[in-house]
Amino acid sequence: MQVKDLTVEELKLLISETVAETLHTLLTDREEGKELKPEVKQQLLNSLKRTQTGERGVSAEEVARKLGLTW
């Protein structure tokens, strides 16, 4: 399956899962010598907690609008 074959909802879910995985990796699997600033780490943790409790951030539609894209 290719991205072009996904529905909007499937694409949103894929993006959401990818972001969550990336945040988890950044917070738990740091390579030696590559540390996040404490304030960045805290912002990411706060964002991850909000997402896990169901709070939504900026919608895909809003991001597309800001980038001048048609969603």
Secondary structure, 3 states (H helix, E strand, C coil): CCHHHCCHHHHHHHHHHHHHHHHHHHHHCCCCCCCCCHHHHHHHHHHHHHHHCCCCCCCHHHHHHHCCCCC
